[in-house]
Amino acid sequence: MNKELRRVSIVVLIMFLALFGSSTVIQVFQQDNLKADSRNVRTLYASFSAERGPILVAGQPIAQSVPSTDEYKYQRQYSNGPLYSAVTGYFTLNQGNTGVEGSLNDYLSGTANQQFLDQLNAIITGQNPKGAAVELTIDPKVQQAAWDALGDYQGAVVALNPKTGAILAMVSKPTFDPNTLAVHDSKQVIATYKQLLGDSGQPLINRAIAGSLNPPGSTFKLVVTATALESGKYTPDSEFPNPGALQLPQSSTVITNAEGGSCGGGATASIATALRLSCNIPFAQLGLALGNSAISAEAKKFGFGDSGIRIPMKVTPSVYPSTDSDAQQMISSFGQGNDRVTPLQMAMVSATVANGGQLMSPTLIDSITAPDLSVLQKLQPTVYNTPISSATATTMTQLMINNVANGAASNARISGVDVAGKTGTAQNGQGAPYTLWFTGFAPANDPQVAVAVVVENGGGRGQSAFGNLLAAPIAKKVIEAVLNR
């Protein structure tokens, strides 16, 4: 009998320990994940019952909660919702949360670990709980300039301060109005959400940091140039054969330069000339000489392939793929093939050059402030990596200035200002419209902004447009907005 009782006791003890362990994991270690899970209905309804903190730009709310007469107590409102939708995202009853609304839901709803004492005080005093205020790094004038400059084009614009990583503007189009998803009518929210999902323009995708991504075209030549200079084997004057057309090895594919002839008219072209005139054939040969491993290692230093970048929203990693043939390697070396990037990634490349070789971690968050005005979090510029030396950055700055001053990026010129930049015109398959790019920074001697612009779907012009025609003028207007603040 004692033996049987002992067995039962052991089983009961094991079950108790298992229950205790699982409860501890759920209540302690998984607490933050559970609160952040959009499927957590209890957290969602609690968020609607509390006064959610505002999202601020230059001290003014672009998202705030106002009293409601229904059971949810508060209604989320977005001032100029479409302008800031790529940043704020949306806060809904039943379709989850995106953007800053989703990434910082714990702070905005007042449930972050740092706000525990505020929660406790609200319970004791009987006061209504309040969320923290989130101040963004966005500059309203720069954001408006980016919005206006992008116009009706499908694409995105990112502008950031290369010295701090602070994002000054983030625009993605087509866009949507988050107010239409913040209503308290579930059926209406679902209907609107389905309509947005079915829109061919995919307005719910923030093209600045996510989506299926685009080939970078010739803007990727900046990464290849950095690899070459950092290797110590090449200088801007290093020469490569410069035919008008080149059949790739073990392939029937023939590549050409954008103008269809030899790059600059000479039998050879230097790296400096090839970058200034955006020539594909010399860069294909440079990329083959460098090899996939070297370029891949350099690309990773700039952030390619990093799935951990958050601004605070998660950023889709940009891709520089491994290649299994010389032909693929040559194509990928001028931004084609399976290369895929976000505008944020290309802004980070330019920001690195602008900041003397040091890349700062990009962020949208300037500060997070509790209802009692205590600062819970403040922007502390942090170094992401140092992809290139200061000497390489100085050399690349001059090369990029030449691109704008008397090269293929001429439409980014600003009178009295040295603008450093690079354009790109990426192919997307037989007969498909091009993707148009510009990335750069200014002023070159004291950079205040690094910018990247992508215009998708050929800007509505199929294969007749190019980066300098459409993307460079957009970037110019964004840079001017920063310089004229």
C-alpha positions as CSV (number, residue, x, y, z in Angstrom):
1,M,0.0,0.0,0.0
2,N,2.8,2.4,0.9
3,K,4.5,1.6,-2.4
4,E,1.4,2.4,-4.4
5,L,0.9,5.6,-2.4
6,R,4.5,6.6,-3.1
7,R,4.0,6.1,-6.8
8,V,0.9,8.2,-6.9
9,S,2.7,10.9,-4.9
10,I,5.6,10.9,-7.3
11,V,3.2,11.2,-10.3
12,V,1.3,14.1,-8.5
13,L,4.6,15.8,-7.8
14,I,5.7,15.5,-11.4
15,M,2.4,16.9,-12.6
16,F,2.6,19.8,-10.1
17,L,6.2,20.6,-11.2
18,A,5.1,20.5,-14.9
19,L,2.2,22.8,-14.2
20,F,4.3,25.1,-12.2
21,G,7.0,25.2,-14.9
22,S,4.6,25.9,-17.7
23,S,2.8,28.6,-15.7
24,T,6.1,30.3,-14.9
25,V,7.1,30.3,-18.6
26,I,3.8,31.7,-19.7
27,Q,3.4,34.3,-16.9
28,V,7.1,35.4,-16.7
29,F,9.1,34.6,-19.8
30,Q,6.4,34.8,-22.4
31,Q,4.6,37.8,-20.9
32,D,5.9,40.3,-23.4
33,N,5.3,38.0,-26.4
34,L,1.7,37.4,-25.3
35,K,1.0,41.1,-24.8
36,A,2.4,41.8,-28.3
37,D,0.4,39.1,-30.0
38,S,-2.3,40.7,-32.1
39,R,-4.5,37.6,-31.5
40,N,-4.6,38.4,-27.7
41,V,-8.2,39.7,-27.5
42,R,-8.0,40.5,-23.8
43,T,-5.0,42.8,-24.4
44,L,-6.7,44.3,-27.4
45,Y,-9.9,45.2,-25.6
46,A,-7.9,46.5,-22.6
47,S,-6.1,48.8,-25.1
48,F,-9.4,50.2,-26.3
49,S,-10.5,50.8,-22.7
50,A,-7.5,52.8,-21.8
51,E,-6.4,56.2,-23.1
52,R,-3.8,55.2,-25.6
53,G,-0.8,57.4,-25.8
54,P,-0.3,59.8,-28.8
55,I,2.2,59.4,-31.6
56,L,3.8,62.8,-32.1
57,V,5.7,64.6,-34.8
58,A,7.4,67.9,-33.8
59,G,5.3,67.8,-30.6
60,Q,2.0,67.6,-32.5
61,P,-0.2,64.4,-32.4
62,I,-0.5,62.5,-35.7
63,A,-2.3,59.7,-33.8
64,Q,-4.3,60.1,-30.6
65,S,-7.2,58.7,-28.6
66,V,-10.3,60.7,-28.0
67,P,-13.3,59.8,-25.7
68,S,-15.9,57.6,-27.4
69,T,-19.6,57.1,-26.4
70,D,-19.5,53.3,-27.1
71,E,-18.3,50.4,-25.0
72,Y,-14.7,50.9,-26.1
73,K,-14.4,54.3,-24.3
74,Y,-11.8,55.7,-26.7
75,Q,-11.6,56.2,-30.5
76,R,-8.2,56.4,-32.3
77,Q,-7.9,59.3,-34.6
78,Y,-5.2,60.1,-37.2
79,S,-4.6,63.6,-38.4
80,N,-3.5,63.6,-42.0
81,G,-3.6,59.8,-41.9
82,P,-2.5,59.0,-45.5
83,L,0.6,61.2,-45.1
84,Y,1.9,59.3,-42.1
85,S,0.4,55.8,-42.7
86,A,3.7,54.2,-43.5
87,V,4.9,55.3,-40.1
88,T,2.0,55.0,-37.8
89,G,0.4,51.9,-39.4
90,Y,-3.1,51.3,-38.0
91,F,-4.8,50.2,-34.8
92,T,-7.9,48.1,-35.3
93,L,-10.4,46.0,-33.5
94,N,-9.9,42.7,-35.3
95,Q,-7.1,43.0,-38.0
96,G,-4.1,43.5,-35.8
97,N,-1.8,46.5,-35.5
98,T,1.0,47.6,-37.8
99,G,3.6,50.4,-37.9
100,V,4.5,52.2,-34.7
101,E,1.1,51.4,-33.4
102,G,1.9,47.7,-33.5
103,S,5.6,47.8,-32.7
104,L,5.2,50.0,-29.6
105,N,1.8,48.8,-28.6
106,D,3.0,48.0,-25.1
107,Y,4.1,51.6,-24.5
108,L,1.2,53.2,-26.2
109,S,-1.3,51.1,-24.3
110,G,0.5,51.6,-21.0
111,T,1.4,48.0,-20.4
112,A,5.1,48.1,-20.9
113,N,7.2,46.7,-18.1
114,Q,8.7,50.2,-17.5
115,Q,5.1,51.4,-16.8
116,F,4.3,48.9,-14.1
117,L,4.3,51.4,-11.3
118,D,1.9,53.6,-13.4
119,Q,-0.4,50.7,-13.8
120,L,-0.3,50.0,-10.1
121,N,-0.9,53.6,-9.2
122,A,-3.9,53.7,-11.5
123,I,-5.4,50.7,-9.7
124,I,-4.8,52.2,-6.3
125,T,-6.1,55.7,-7.1
126,G,-8.9,54.5,-9.4
127,Q,-7.7,56.7,-12.2
128,N,-8.0,55.7,-15.8
129,P,-4.8,54.1,-17.1
130,K,-3.0,56.1,-19.8
131,G,-0.4,55.1,-22.4
132,A,2.9,56.7,-23.0
133,A,3.5,59.3,-25.7
134,V,5.8,58.4,-28.6
135,E,7.7,61.3,-30.2
136,L,9.0,60.4,-33.7
137,T,12.2,61.6,-35.5
138,I,10.1,62.5,-38.5
139,D,10.4,66.2,-39.7
140,P,7.0,67.3,-40.9
141,K,8.4,69.6,-43.6
142,V,10.6,66.9,-45.0
143,Q,7.8,64.3,-44.8
144,Q,5.5,66.7,-46.7
145,A,8.2,67.4,-49.3
146,A,8.7,63.6,-49.9
147,W,5.0,63.1,-50.1
148,D,4.5,65.9,-52.6
149,A,7.6,65.0,-54.7
150,L,6.6,61.3,-55.0
151,G,3.2,62.5,-56.3
152,D,1.1,59.8,-57.9
153,Y,4.0,57.4,-58.5
154,Q,4.1,54.0,-57.0
155,G,7.1,53.8,-54.8
156,A,8.8,55.1,-51.6
157,V,11.1,57.7,-50.2
158,V,13.3,57.4,-47.1
159,A,15.4,60.3,-45.7
160,L,17.6,60.0,-42.7
161,N,20.2,61.9,-40.7
162,P,23.5,60.1,-41.5
163,K,25.1,61.3,-38.2
164,T,22.4,59.9,-35.9
165,G,20.3,57.4,-37.9
166,A,17.2,59.4,-37.2
167,I,14.6,58.9,-40.0
168,L,13.4,62.3,-41.2
169,A,10.9,61.1,-43.7
170,M,9.3,57.8,-44.7
171,V,6.6,57.8,-47.5
172,S,5.1,54.8,-49.3
173,K,2.6,55.0,-52.1
174,P,-0.1,54.0,-52.8
175,T,-1.3,54.7,-49.3
176,F,-4.4,54.4,-47.2
177,D,-6.2,56.3,-44.4
178,P,-5.8,54.5,-41.1
179,N,-8.9,56.3,-39.8
180,T,-11.0,53.9,-41.9
181,L,-9.5,50.9,-40.0
182,A,-9.8,52.5,-36.6
183,V,-13.6,52.6,-36.4
184,H,-15.5,50.6,-33.8
185,D,-17.7,48.8,-36.3
186,S,-16.2,45.3,-36.9
187,K,-18.0,44.6,-40.1
188,Q,-16.9,47.9,-41.5
189,V,-13.3,47.4,-40.5
190,I,-13.3,43.9,-42.1
191,A,-14.9,45.2,-45.3
192,T,-12.3,48.0,-45.6
193,Y,-9.5,45.7,-44.8
194,K,-10.5,43.3,-47.5
195,Q,-10.9,46.1,-50.0
196,L,-7.4,47.3,-49.2
197,L,-6.0,43.8,-49.5
198,G,-7.6,43.4,-52.9
199,D,-6.2,46.7,-54.2
200,S,-3.7,46.0,-57.0
201,G,-1.5,48.8,-55.7
202,Q,-1.1,47.0,-52.3
203,P,-1.5,50.1,-50.2
204,L,-1.0,48.2,-46.9
205,I,2.6,47.4,-47.8
206,N,5.2,49.9,-46.6
207,R,7.5,49.8,-49.6
208,A,10.1,51.8,-47.7
209,I,11.0,48.8,-45.5
210,A,9.0,45.7,-46.7
211,G,7.1,44.0,-49.5
212,S,8.5,41.8,-52.3
213,L,11.4,44.3,-52.8
214,N,13.0,45.6,-56.0
215,P,16.3,45.0,-57.8
216,P,18.6,47.9,-57.0
217,G,20.0,48.4,-60.5
218,S,23.0,50.6,-60.7
219,T,22.7,51.9,-57.1
220,F,24.2,48.6,-56.1
221,K,27.4,49.7,-57.9
222,L,28.1,51.7,-54.7
223,V,28.5,48.4,-52.7
224,V,30.7,46.9,-55.4
225,T,32.8,50.1,-55.5
226,A,33.2,49.9,-51.7
227,T,34.2,46.3,-51.9
228,A,36.9,47.1,-54.6
229,L,38.4,50.0,-52.7
230,E,38.3,48.2,-49.3
231,S,40.1,45.2,-50.9
232,G,43.2,47.3,-51.4
233,K,43.6,45.8,-54.9
234,Y,41.8,48.6,-56.8
235,T,41.7,52.3,-57.0
236,P,39.2,54.6,-58.8
237,D,41.7,54.6,-61.7
238,S,41.7,50.8,-62.1
239,E,40.8,50.0,-65.8
240,F,38.6,47.3,-67.3
241,P,37.8,46.4,-70.9
242,N,35.0,48.5,-72.3
243,P,33.3,46.8,-75.3
244,G,29.9,48.0,-76.5
245,A,28.4,44.6,-75.7
246,L,29.6,41.5,-73.8
247,Q,28.4,37.9,-74.1
248,L,28.5,36.4,-70.6
249,P,30.6,33.3,-70.1
250,Q,28.9,29.9,-70.7
251,S,25.8,31.8,-71.5
252,S,23.9,33.2,-74.5
253,T,23.1,36.3,-72.5
254,V,24.6,39.6,-73.9
255,I,24.8,42.6,-71.6
256,T,25.1,46.2,-72.7
257,N,25.5,49.6,-71.2
258,A,22.5,51.9,-70.7
259,E,23.5,54.0,-73.8
260,G,24.0,50.9,-75.9
261,G,27.7,51.6,-76.7
262,S,31.0,51.6,-75.0
263,C,31.1,53.5,-71.7
264,G,32.6,56.9,-72.4
265,G,33.9,55.8,-75.8
266,G,37.2,54.4,-74.8
267,A,38.6,50.9,-75.2
268,T,38.8,50.7,-71.4
269,A,37.0,52.4,-68.6
270,S,38.1,53.2,-65.0
271,I,36.0,52.4,-62.0
272,A,35.5,56.2,-61.6
273,T,34.3,56.6,-65.1
274,A,32.1,53.5,-64.9
275,L,30.4,54.8,-61.8
276,R,30.0,58.3,-63.1
277,L,28.4,57.2,-66.3
278,S,26.7,54.1,-64.7
279,C,28.3,51.5,-67.0
280,N,27.3,47.9,-66.6
281,I,30.0,46.0,-68.5
282,P,33.0,47.3,-66.6
283,F,31.2,46.6,-63.3
284,A,30.2,43.1,-64.4
285,Q,33.9,42.4,-64.9
286,L,34.9,44.1,-61.6
287,G,32.3,42.0,-59.8
288,L,33.6,38.8,-61.3
289,A,37.2,39.7,-60.4
290,L,36.1,40.5,-56.8
291,G,34.0,37.4,-56.4
292,N,30.7,36.7,-54.7
293,S,32.2,36.1,-51.3
294,A,33.9,39.5,-51.1
295,I,30.9,41.4,-52.3
296,S,28.6,39.4,-50.0
297,A,30.8,40.1,-47.0
298,E,30.8,43.9,-47.7
299,A,27.0,43.9,-48.4
300,K,26.4,42.3,-45.0
301,K,28.4,45.1,-43.3
302,F,25.9,47.5,-44.8
303,G,23.0,45.5,-43.4
304,F,22.1,43.1,-46.2
305,G,20.6,39.9,-45.0
306,D,20.1,41.2,-41.4
307,S,16.6,40.1,-40.2
308,G,17.1,41.9,-36.9
309,I,16.9,45.5,-38.1
310,R,14.0,47.3,-36.4
311,I,13.1,51.0,-36.5
312,P,11.0,49.8,-34.4
313,M,9.1,48.0,-37.1
314,K,10.8,44.9,-38.5
315,V,12.6,45.6,-41.8
316,T,12.6,43.0,-44.5
317,P,16.2,42.0,-45.2
318,S,17.7,43.1,-48.4
319,V,19.3,40.4,-50.5
320,Y,22.6,40.0,-52.3
321,P,22.4,36.3,-53.3
322,S,25.1,33.7,-53.7
323,T,25.7,32.8,-57.4
324,D,26.6,29.5,-59.0
325,S,28.0,30.8,-62.3
326,D,30.2,33.5,-63.6
327,A,27.3,34.8,-65.7
328,Q,25.1,35.2,-62.6
329,Q,27.9,36.8,-60.7
330,M,28.5,39.4,-63.4
331,I,24.8,40.3,-63.6
332,S,24.4,40.6,-59.9
333,S,27.4,42.9,-59.7
334,F,25.4,45.7,-61.4
335,G,22.2,45.2,-59.3
336,Q,20.3,42.8,-61.4
337,G,19.6,39.1,-61.2
338,N,18.2,38.1,-57.8
339,D,19.5,41.3,-56.0
340,R,16.7,42.8,-53.9
341,V,16.7,45.8,-51.7
342,T,14.5,48.2,-49.6
343,P,14.9,52.0,-50.0
344,L,15.9,52.1,-46.3
345,Q,18.8,49.8,-47.2
346,M,20.0,52.0,-50.0
347,A,19.7,55.1,-47.8
348,M,21.9,53.3,-45.2
349,V,24.6,52.7,-47.9
350,S,24.6,56.4,-48.8
351,A,24.5,57.4,-45.1
352,T,27.6,55.3,-44.4
353,V,29.6,57.1,-47.1
354,A,28.2,60.4,-45.8
355,N,29.2,59.6,-42.2
356,G,32.8,58.9,-42.9
357,G,32.4,55.1,-43.2
358,Q,30.3,54.6,-40.0
359,L,26.7,53.4,-40.3
360,M,24.3,54.5,-37.6
361,S,21.3,52.3,-36.6
362,P,18.2,53.8,-38.3
363,T,15.3,54.6,-36.1
364,L,11.9,56.4,-36.0
365,I,11.8,57.0,-32.3
366,D,13.1,60.2,-30.7
367,S,11.6,59.6,-27.2
368,I,8.9,57.8,-25.2
369,T,7.4,59.7,-22.4
370,A,5.1,58.4,-19.6
371,P,1.9,60.3,-18.6
372,D,3.8,61.8,-15.6
373,L,6.3,63.2,-18.2
374,S,9.1,61.0,-17.1
375,V,11.2,59.8,-20.0
376,L,11.1,56.1,-20.5
377,Q,13.3,56.0,-23.6
378,K,15.4,58.6,-25.5
379,L,17.1,58.4,-28.8
380,Q,20.7,57.4,-28.2
381,P,22.5,57.2,-31.6
382,T,24.2,53.9,-31.9
383,V,26.7,52.5,-34.4
384,Y,25.4,49.7,-36.5
385,N,28.6,48.9,-38.2
386,T,31.7,50.5,-39.9
387,P,31.5,49.0,-43.4
388,I,34.2,51.1,-44.9
389,S,37.2,53.2,-43.8
390,S,37.2,56.9,-43.6
391,A,39.6,57.0,-46.6
392,T,37.2,54.9,-48.7
393,A,34.3,57.1,-47.6
394,T,36.2,60.2,-48.7
395,T,37.1,58.7,-52.1
396,M,33.5,57.5,-52.7
397,T,32.1,60.9,-51.7
398,Q,34.1,62.5,-54.5
399,L,33.0,59.8,-57.0
400,M,29.4,60.4,-56.0
401,I,29.8,64.1,-56.3
402,N,31.1,63.6,-59.9
403,N,28.0,61.4,-60.6
404,V,25.7,64.4,-60.0
405,A,28.0,67.2,-61.2
406,N,28.8,65.8,-64.6
407,G,27.5,62.2,-64.7
408,A,24.4,60.1,-64.9
409,A,22.7,61.6,-61.8
410,S,22.6,65.2,-63.1
411,N,19.0,65.9,-62.2
412,A,19.9,65.9,-58.5
413,R,22.0,69.0,-58.9
414,I,21.3,71.9,-56.5
415,S,22.8,75.3,-57.2
416,G,25.6,76.1,-54.7
417,V,25.5,72.6,-53.0
418,D,27.6,69.6,-53.7
419,V,25.2,66.7,-53.9
420,A,26.6,63.2,-53.9
421,G,24.5,60.5,-55.5
422,K,23.9,57.5,-57.7
423,T,21.0,56.6,-60.0
424,G,19.7,53.2,-61.0
425,T,17.4,51.8,-63.6
426,A,16.6,48.2,-62.9
427,Q,15.1,45.7,-65.3
428,N,12.3,43.3,-64.2
429,G,12.1,40.9,-67.1
430,Q,11.2,40.8,-70.7
431,G,8.8,43.7,-71.5
432,A,8.2,44.6,-67.8
433,P,8.4,48.2,-66.6
434,Y,11.7,49.3,-65.1
435,T,12.3,50.2,-61.4
436,L,13.8,53.6,-61.0
437,W,16.2,54.6,-58.3
438,F,18.3,57.4,-56.7
439,T,20.3,57.4,-53.5
440,G,22.7,60.0,-52.2
441,F,23.4,62.7,-49.6
442,A,24.1,66.4,-49.2
443,P,25.8,68.7,-48.6
444,A,28.8,66.6,-49.4
445,N,31.1,68.5,-47.1
446,D,28.8,68.4,-44.1
447,P,26.0,65.9,-44.8
448,Q,22.6,66.6,-43.2
449,V,20.5,64.0,-45.0
450,A,20.9,60.7,-46.9
451,V,18.0,59.8,-49.1
452,A,16.8,56.9,-51.2
453,V,13.9,57.0,-53.8
454,V,12.4,54.1,-55.6
455,V,9.7,54.6,-58.4
456,E,8.1,51.3,-59.3
457,N,6.2,50.3,-62.4
458,G,8.4,52.5,-64.6
459,G,6.6,55.6,-63.3
460,G,3.9,54.7,-65.7
461,R,6.3,54.9,-68.6
462,G,7.2,51.3,-69.0
463,Q,10.8,50.9,-70.2
464,S,11.1,54.5,-71.5
465,A,12.0,56.1,-68.1
466,F,15.2,55.9,-66.1
467,G,16.4,56.8,-62.6
468,N,17.8,60.2,-63.5
469,L,14.6,61.3,-65.2
470,L,12.1,60.5,-62.4
471,A,13.8,59.4,-59.1
472,A,16.6,62.0,-59.0
473,P,14.3,65.1,-59.1
474,I,12.3,63.6,-56.3
475,A,15.4,63.2,-54.1
476,K,16.4,66.7,-55.0
477,K,13.2,68.1,-53.6
478,V,13.6,66.1,-50.4
479,I,17.2,67.3,-49.9
480,E,16.2,70.9,-50.5
481,A,13.5,70.6,-47.8
482,V,16.2,69.5,-45.3
483,L,18.6,72.2,-46.3
484,N,15.9,74.9,-46.2
485,R,14.6,74.0,-42.7
